[in-house]
Amino acid sequence: RKAASRDDFRYSGPMRRSGLTWDRATLDRYLTDPQAAVPGTRMPYSGMPNAEDRKALIDYLEKGLK
């Protein structure tokens, strides 16, 4: 789905304007470095540098959507 598309969450302006659509590649880029993917996002998260950890997290999230 599109980023910042839920009505029940208060997203930052940069996230609302990001134009992102969440898929595996976009989520991987965002989890690697949220501030680089969406400059100015207010999510206080420094990123997940380990590619295997990111893959495991994305696999887990994907399973929950099925």
Summary of the structure (lengths in Angstrom):
residues: 66
radius of gyration: 11.9
end to end distance: 13.8
largest distance: 32.1
contacts: 142
relative contact order: 0.17
helix: 48%
strand: 3%
